[in-house]
Amino acid sequence: MLDIAEELHRWVEQGRDFAVATVVAVGGSAPRQPGAALAVDGDGTAIGSVSGGCVEGAVYDLCVQALEDGKTVVERFGYSDEDAFAVGLTCGGIIDILVTPVRGGVFPAALAAAVSGEAAALARVVDGPADLLGQALLVRPDGSYEGKLGGHPELDRTAAAEARAMLDAGRTGTVEIGEDGSRCGQPLSLLVESSVPAPRMIVFGAIDFAAALVRVGKFLGYHVTVCDARPVFATAARFPEADEIVVDWPHRYLESTEVDGRTVLCVLTHDAKFDVPLLKTALKLPVAYIGAMGSRRTHEDRNERLRGVGVTELELARLRSPIGLDLGARTPEETALSIGAEIVANRRGGSGASLTGAHTPIHHDGPRRPDGLIGSVA
């Protein structure tokens, strides 16, 4: 639901009644992941998507019904010969969808947090007793929470703790706890949607390739910083789409700025006096991706220099160099696409190989549950 928070927040401010259908679990080649949502207001206006078109009509009708009767339901859509071109998924996947009317509760606060960029998690019951279905908590980074799931007194505290752990990792997906709040007993499933600030992409080296990579980074949803020690090159005029431009020695900036497990570092300087101290620092940080530009000869020389300053083989193994996937890229734009593709493959667990003729899964997000559905995504 938080993927369409801006529009829904506007609806709340306008006092409009609406119902939301949210993907809570997927299997096979389902086109959208848990958290994807479609909403319908009292006038029949629809926003968002749960399937890229496959079952939108049927889900729209469920939202209209929820507005009329005020009931929350979970529906499963999958492929079959009979309904594939009616309300089934022609791609062959399976999706479970929670449909609920939104009238007050913690939903307005959750939407406001998402719109403002505040870190918060929305936890909703998606499988369990009928009287708990759709009940929600809004959980903050410090563990405090608003709302009430009902049932056993321990349930809210346990649900908030699980949601906080998901929020800390910036993850959206499902978790299972006991109906009484314990780790055992009758199972109850929660969909936890995390709203977190955009992950960071830091591009070191204010070159023409960097300008193209900034555009790709923004397209992928990153907060992009360009850093270079040369003020004549690190300018807003050269990088108008960057969120931040820093004039400083790269290693010194990296030592002073905040990074986390979602941050990606792209080193495009391919100059030893910048690269070596920068990568020595970077390879010790718990970031998601570190890539460095340069020829294979540059790569070998750089690795030897890094070994010479104490970088271990285990640390060197984290470095993606030469940076990017083998697309045959030549232009800055093609190279930026190659780098962006490698970042996505690294994040999602893809191989980077062509899907044509391959027998690997198209989607790699999250461990599969015993029932074959995917219960969590990165």
C-alpha positions as CSV (number, residue, x, y, z in Angstrom):
1,M,0.0,0.0,0.0
2,L,2.8,2.4,0.8
3,D,4.0,2.2,-2.9
4,I,1.1,4.5,-3.7
5,A,1.2,6.5,-0.5
6,E,1.4,9.9,-2.1
7,E,-1.9,9.6,-3.9
8,L,-3.6,7.9,-1.0
9,H,-2.4,10.6,1.4
10,R,-4.0,13.1,-0.9
11,W,-7.3,11.1,-0.8
12,V,-7.2,11.1,3.0
13,E,-6.7,14.9,3.1
14,Q,-9.6,15.2,0.8
15,G,-11.8,13.1,3.0
16,R,-12.4,10.4,0.4
17,D,-13.5,6.9,1.3
18,F,-11.5,4.2,-0.5
19,A,-10.5,0.5,-0.4
20,V,-7.1,-0.9,-1.0
21,A,-6.1,-4.3,-2.5
22,T,-2.5,-5.3,-1.5
23,V,-0.4,-8.2,-2.7
24,V,0.5,-10.2,0.4
25,A,2.2,-13.2,-1.1
26,V,3.4,-14.3,-4.6
27,G,4.5,-17.5,-6.3
28,G,5.9,-18.4,-9.7
29,S,6.1,-15.6,-12.3
30,A,3.7,-13.2,-10.6
31,P,4.5,-9.7,-11.9
32,R,4.2,-7.7,-8.7
33,Q,5.8,-8.2,-5.3
34,P,4.3,-8.1,-1.7
35,G,3.2,-4.6,-0.9
36,A,2.1,-3.6,-4.4
37,A,-1.4,-2.1,-4.2
38,L,-4.4,-0.9,-6.2
39,A,-6.9,1.5,-4.6
40,V,-10.4,2.5,-5.5
41,D,-12.3,5.4,-4.1
42,G,-16.1,6.0,-3.7
43,D,-16.3,7.6,-7.1
44,G,-14.7,4.6,-8.8
45,T,-11.3,6.2,-9.4
46,A,-8.5,3.7,-9.4
47,I,-4.8,4.1,-8.8
48,G,-1.9,1.6,-8.6
49,S,-1.6,-2.0,-9.8
50,V,-1.4,-5.5,-8.3
51,S,-0.6,-7.5,-11.4
52,G,0.3,-5.3,-14.3
53,G,-3.1,-5.8,-15.8
54,C,-3.8,-9.6,-15.4
55,V,-6.4,-9.4,-12.7
56,E,-7.0,-5.7,-12.2
57,G,-10.6,-5.9,-13.3
58,A,-11.5,-8.6,-10.7
59,V,-9.6,-6.8,-8.0
60,Y,-11.3,-3.5,-8.8
61,D,-14.6,-5.2,-8.3
62,L,-13.4,-6.6,-4.9
63,C,-12.5,-3.0,-3.8
64,V,-15.9,-1.7,-4.8
65,Q,-17.5,-4.5,-2.8
66,A,-15.3,-3.8,0.2
67,L,-16.5,-0.1,0.1
68,E,-20.1,-1.3,0.0
69,D,-20.0,-3.9,2.8
70,G,-17.0,-2.8,4.8
71,K,-15.6,-6.3,4.9
72,T,-11.9,-7.3,4.6
73,V,-11.1,-10.4,2.5
74,V,-8.1,-12.3,1.1
75,E,-8.4,-13.7,-2.4
76,R,-6.0,-15.9,-4.3
77,F,-5.5,-15.5,-8.1
78,G,-3.6,-18.1,-10.1
79,Y,-3.4,-19.7,-13.5
80,S,-5.8,-22.3,-14.9
81,D,-7.0,-23.2,-18.4
82,E,-10.5,-22.1,-17.6
83,D,-9.9,-18.6,-16.2
84,A,-6.4,-17.6,-17.5
85,F,-7.9,-14.9,-19.8
86,A,-10.7,-14.0,-17.4
87,V,-9.4,-13.4,-13.9
88,G,-6.3,-15.6,-13.9
89,L,-2.7,-14.8,-14.2
90,T,-1.7,-15.6,-17.8
91,C,2.0,-15.5,-16.7
92,G,1.4,-18.6,-14.7
93,G,2.0,-17.2,-11.2
94,I,0.0,-17.0,-8.1
95,I,-0.8,-14.0,-5.9
96,D,-2.7,-13.6,-2.7
97,I,-4.4,-10.2,-2.3
98,L,-5.7,-8.5,0.9
99,V,-8.7,-6.2,0.2
100,T,-9.7,-3.9,2.9
101,P,-11.7,-0.6,3.2
102,V,-9.6,2.2,4.7
103,R,-11.4,4.2,7.2
104,G,-9.3,5.9,9.9
105,G,-7.1,3.8,12.2
106,V,-3.4,4.0,11.7
107,F,-3.6,4.2,7.9
108,P,-3.5,8.0,7.6
109,A,-0.4,8.2,9.9
110,A,1.3,5.5,7.9
111,L,0.6,7.3,4.6
112,A,1.8,10.6,6.1
113,A,5.1,8.9,7.3
114,A,5.7,7.4,3.8
115,V,5.1,10.7,2.0
116,S,7.4,12.6,4.4
117,G,10.2,10.1,4.0
118,E,10.0,9.1,7.7
119,A,11.0,5.6,8.6
120,A,8.0,3.5,9.7
121,A,6.5,0.1,9.2
122,L,2.9,-0.9,8.6
123,A,2.1,-4.3,9.9
124,R,-1.3,-5.9,8.9
125,V,-2.8,-9.3,9.7
126,V,-3.2,-11.1,6.3
127,D,-3.9,-14.6,7.5
128,G,-5.5,-15.7,10.8
129,P,-8.8,-15.4,12.6
130,A,-11.5,-13.5,10.7
131,D,-11.9,-10.8,13.4
132,L,-8.2,-9.9,13.1
133,L,-7.9,-9.9,9.3
134,G,-6.7,-6.5,8.1
135,Q,-6.0,-5.1,11.6
136,A,-2.9,-2.9,11.6
137,L,-0.1,-1.5,13.6
138,L,2.2,1.4,12.7
139,V,5.7,0.8,14.1
140,R,8.5,3.4,14.5
141,P,12.3,2.8,14.4
142,D,12.5,3.1,18.2
143,G,9.9,0.2,18.6
144,S,7.0,2.4,19.6
145,Y,3.7,1.7,17.9
146,E,0.2,2.9,17.2
147,G,-2.9,0.8,16.7
148,K,-4.1,-2.6,18.0
149,L,-4.3,-6.0,16.4
150,G,-6.6,-7.3,19.1
151,G,-6.6,-10.8,20.6
152,H,-4.0,-11.7,23.2
153,P,-2.2,-8.8,24.9
154,E,1.2,-10.1,23.9
155,L,0.2,-10.1,20.2
156,D,0.8,-6.3,19.6
157,R,4.2,-6.4,21.3
158,T,5.4,-9.4,19.4
159,A,4.1,-8.0,16.1
160,A,5.7,-4.6,16.7
161,A,9.1,-6.3,17.5
162,E,8.9,-8.3,14.2
163,A,7.9,-5.2,12.2
164,R,10.8,-3.2,13.8
165,A,13.3,-5.9,12.7
166,M,11.9,-5.7,9.1
167,L,12.0,-1.9,9.2
168,D,15.7,-2.0,10.4
169,A,16.5,-4.0,7.3
170,G,14.3,-1.8,5.0
171,R,12.4,-4.9,4.0
172,T,8.8,-5.6,3.0
173,G,7.3,-9.1,3.3
174,T,5.4,-11.5,5.5
175,V,6.3,-12.9,8.9
176,E,4.5,-15.6,11.0
177,I,3.9,-15.4,14.8
178,G,1.5,-17.2,17.1
179,E,-2.0,-15.9,17.5
180,D,-1.3,-15.3,21.2
181,G,1.9,-13.4,20.4
182,S,4.2,-16.4,21.1
183,R,6.5,-18.1,18.6
184,C,4.3,-21.2,18.5
185,G,0.6,-21.9,18.7
186,Q,-2.0,-21.2,16.1
187,P,-0.1,-19.3,13.3
188,L,-0.9,-15.8,12.2
189,S,0.7,-14.0,9.2
190,L,1.6,-10.4,9.1
191,L,2.4,-8.3,6.0
192,V,5.0,-5.8,7.0
193,E,5.5,-2.8,4.7
194,S,8.6,-0.8,5.4
195,S,8.8,2.9,4.5
196,V,12.4,4.0,4.6
197,P,14.4,6.9,3.1
198,A,15.7,6.2,-0.4
199,P,19.0,4.1,-0.4
200,R,22.1,6.0,-1.2
201,M,24.2,5.8,-4.3
202,I,27.6,7.6,-4.0
203,V,29.4,8.2,-7.3
204,F,33.1,9.0,-6.9
205,G,34.6,10.8,-9.9
206,A,32.9,13.8,-11.7
207,I,33.3,12.5,-15.2
208,D,30.9,12.1,-18.2
209,F,30.2,8.5,-17.2
210,A,29.1,9.7,-13.8
211,A,26.5,12.1,-15.3
212,A,24.9,9.1,-17.1
213,L,25.1,7.0,-13.9
214,V,23.4,9.7,-11.9
215,R,20.4,9.5,-14.2
216,V,20.3,5.7,-13.9
217,G,20.6,5.9,-10.1
218,K,17.7,8.3,-9.9
219,F,15.6,6.1,-12.1
220,L,16.3,3.1,-9.8
221,G,15.2,5.1,-6.8
222,Y,18.5,6.1,-5.2
223,H,19.4,9.3,-3.4
224,V,22.5,10.1,-5.5
225,T,25.6,11.9,-4.3
226,V,28.5,12.9,-6.6
227,C,31.9,13.3,-4.9
228,D,35.1,14.6,-6.4
229,A,38.1,16.5,-5.1
230,R,38.2,18.8,-8.1
231,P,35.8,21.8,-7.8
232,V,36.0,22.7,-11.5
233,F,34.3,19.3,-12.3
234,A,32.0,18.7,-9.3
235,T,29.4,21.3,-10.1
236,A,25.6,21.5,-10.2
237,A,25.7,22.5,-13.8
238,R,27.4,19.3,-14.8
239,F,25.2,17.1,-12.6
240,P,21.8,18.8,-12.4
241,E,20.0,15.5,-11.4
242,A,22.2,14.7,-8.5
243,D,20.7,15.1,-5.0
244,E,24.0,16.2,-3.6
245,I,27.4,17.3,-4.9
246,V,30.4,17.1,-2.6
247,V,33.9,18.6,-3.2
248,D,36.2,16.6,-1.1
249,W,38.8,13.9,-1.3
250,P,36.7,10.7,-1.8
251,H,38.2,8.7,1.1
252,R,37.8,11.6,3.5
253,Y,34.2,12.1,2.5
254,L,33.4,8.4,2.8
255,E,34.9,8.3,6.3
256,S,32.6,11.1,7.5
257,T,29.3,10.3,5.8
258,E,26.6,7.8,6.8
259,V,26.2,4.6,4.8
260,D,24.2,1.4,5.5
261,G,23.5,-2.0,4.1
262,R,21.6,-0.6,1.1
263,T,24.2,1.9,0.1
264,V,26.0,1.4,-3.3
265,L,29.4,2.9,-4.0
266,C,30.5,3.5,-7.6
267,V,34.2,4.4,-8.1
268,L,34.7,6.0,-11.5
269,T,37.9,7.9,-10.9
270,H,40.3,5.1,-12.0
271,D,43.2,7.1,-10.6
272,A,45.3,5.3,-8.0
273,K,45.8,8.4,-5.8
274,F,42.0,8.5,-5.4
275,D,41.0,4.9,-5.8
276,V,43.4,3.2,-3.3
277,P,42.6,5.2,-0.1
278,L,39.0,5.3,-1.1
279,L,38.6,1.5,-1.7
280,K,40.7,0.7,1.4
281,T,38.0,2.5,3.4
282,A,35.1,1.3,1.3
283,L,35.9,-2.4,1.5
284,K,35.7,-2.4,5.3
285,L,32.2,-0.9,5.3
286,P,28.9,-2.9,5.5
287,V,27.5,-1.5,2.2
288,A,25.5,-3.4,-0.5
289,Y,27.8,-2.9,-3.5
290,I,31.2,-1.6,-4.3
291,G,32.2,-1.2,-8.0
292,A,35.3,0.4,-9.5
293,M,35.8,1.4,-13.1
294,G,39.0,0.7,-15.1
295,S,40.5,-1.7,-17.6
296,R,41.6,-5.2,-16.6
297,R,45.2,-3.9,-16.4
298,T,44.0,-1.1,-14.2
299,H,42.1,-3.6,-12.1
300,E,45.2,-5.8,-11.6
301,D,47.4,-2.9,-10.7
302,R,44.8,-1.5,-8.3
303,N,44.4,-4.8,-6.6
304,E,48.2,-5.1,-6.0
305,R,48.3,-1.5,-4.6
306,L,45.3,-2.4,-2.3
307,R,47.1,-5.5,-1.1
308,G,50.1,-3.3,-0.4
309,V,48.1,-1.2,2.0
310,G,46.8,-4.1,3.9
311,V,43.5,-4.9,2.1
312,T,42.8,-8.7,2.6
313,E,41.7,-11.2,-0.1
314,L,38.4,-11.5,1.6
315,E,37.8,-7.8,1.3
316,L,39.0,-7.7,-2.3
317,A,36.5,-10.4,-3.1
318,R,33.7,-7.8,-2.5
319,L,34.9,-5.5,-5.2
320,R,33.1,-5.5,-8.5
321,S,35.9,-4.6,-11.0
322,P,35.8,-3.9,-13.8
323,I,32.5,-2.4,-12.9
324,G,29.2,-3.4,-14.6
325,L,27.8,-6.3,-16.6
326,D,29.2,-7.4,-20.0
327,L,26.7,-5.6,-22.3
328,G,29.4,-4.5,-24.8
329,A,28.8,-1.0,-23.6
330,R,30.8,1.9,-25.1
331,T,28.9,5.2,-24.5
332,P,28.5,6.7,-21.1
333,E,24.8,5.9,-21.2
334,E,25.4,2.3,-22.1
335,T,28.0,2.0,-19.4
336,A,25.7,3.5,-16.8
337,L,23.0,0.9,-17.9
338,S,25.6,-1.8,-17.4
339,I,26.5,-0.6,-13.9
340,G,22.8,-0.2,-13.0
341,A,22.1,-3.7,-14.2
342,E,24.9,-5.2,-12.1
343,I,23.6,-3.3,-9.0
344,V,20.1,-4.7,-9.5
345,A,21.5,-8.2,-10.1
346,N,23.6,-8.0,-6.9
347,R,20.6,-6.8,-4.9
348,R,18.1,-9.3,-6.3
349,G,20.4,-12.3,-6.7
350,G,20.2,-12.5,-10.5
351,S,23.0,-14.0,-12.6
352,G,23.0,-11.2,-15.3
353,A,22.7,-13.9,-18.0
354,S,20.1,-13.7,-20.7
355,L,16.7,-15.2,-19.8
356,T,16.3,-16.6,-23.2
357,G,17.0,-20.3,-23.0
358,A,17.7,-20.2,-19.3
359,H,16.0,-22.4,-16.7
360,T,16.5,-20.1,-13.8
361,P,13.7,-18.2,-12.0
362,I,12.8,-14.8,-13.5
363,H,12.2,-13.3,-10.0
364,H,14.7,-14.0,-7.2
365,D,13.1,-12.0,-4.3
366,G,13.1,-13.8,-1.0
367,P,13.0,-17.3,0.3
368,R,10.1,-19.5,-0.8
369,R,7.7,-20.7,1.8
370,P,6.6,-24.3,2.1
371,D,3.4,-23.6,0.2
372,G,5.5,-22.3,-2.8
373,L,4.7,-18.6,-2.3
374,I,7.3,-16.0,-1.7
375,G,7.0,-14.6,1.8
376,S,9.5,-11.7,1.8
377,V,11.3,-9.4,-0.5
378,A,14.5,-7.3,-0.1
